[in-house]
């Protein structure tokens, strides 16, 4: 397991190895105001205030990055700051995000790629976690 810490030092997000204090990666994101890590620190997410593009559509202001390399893995438009970050299973095998009542799930290594499995339900929010077995056998 890797232990990282980050510093929001505009215009970038700097990710450090917590055991050596060495810079692991740097993500140039001058407008980032929120940062989140996946449970094992493999992925980092940044959120910026939404802005409109010239065509009137919203900019992709939620970005998922590889924490080790700083490479962008996916980006999305996320209007609200509340509950902005993706949710991850503890083992980081899967991640999900909710958009207008539809929850999109991905295998984490394919986050943002077109092969999500959307599930639609009426809800204001959702919570994702890994659970134990549902059978009562010991």
Secondary structure by P-SEA (a helix, b strand, c coil): cbbbbbbccccbbbbbcccccccccccccccccbbbbcccccbbbbbccccccccccccccbbbbccccccccbbbbbccccccbbbbcccccccccccccbbbbcccccccccbbbbbbbbccbbbbbbbccccccc
